[in-house]
Amino acid sequence: MADKNLVCKDCQREFIFTEGEQEFYKEKGLQNEPQRCPDCRKEKKRQRFGRNRYNQN
């Protein structure tokens, strides 16, 4: 298994889906490759969980 170059669906930047990440996905039973780069995944997660859960003032 080799590293794969993917394109983020949010920012359109290319990112690498490493061999190690592919193994992790396989071990967890995940069948789809990531669609977002690490930065966009982090931002999406922050939007979903960060504000709503901890900053409800």
C-alpha positions in Angstrom: 0.0 0.0 0.0 1.4 3.4 -1.0 0.6 7.0 0.1 -2.2 8.5 -1.9 -2.7 12.1 -3.0 -6.3 13.2 -2.5 -8.1 16.6 -3.0 -10.0 18.2 -0.2 -13.7 18.7 -1.1 -13.8 22.0 1.0 -10.6 23.9 0.1 -9.6 22.0 -3.1 -6.0 21.6 -1.8 -4.2 18.3 -2.4 -3.2 16.3 0.7 -1.5 13.0 1.4 -3.5 10.0 2.7 -0.5 8.2 4.2 0.0 4.4 4.3 -0.3 4.6 8.1 -3.6 6.4 7.9 -4.8 3.9 5.4 -3.9 1.0 7.8 -5.7 2.8 10.6 -8.9 3.2 8.5 -8.7 -0.4 7.5 -8.3 -1.6 11.1 -11.3 0.5 12.2 -13.4 -0.9 9.4 -13.7 2.5 7.6 -14.3 1.9 3.9 -14.2 5.5 2.5 -11.2 7.6 2.1 -11.2 11.0 3.8 -12.7 13.8 1.8 -11.2 16.7 3.7 -7.6 17.6 4.4 -6.5 17.5 8.1 -7.0 21.3 8.5 -10.5 21.3 7.1 -11.4 18.2 9.2 -10.1 20.0 12.3 -12.2 23.1 11.5 -15.3 21.0 10.7 -14.9 19.2 14.1 -14.4 22.5 15.9 -17.6 23.9 14.3 -19.6 20.9 15.2 -18.4 20.3 18.8 -16.2 23.2 20.0 -18.7 26.0 20.2 -21.9 24.0 20.8 -20.6 21.9 23.7 -18.4 24.3 25.6 -19.2 27.9 24.7 -23.0 28.1 25.1 -22.9 31.5 26.7 
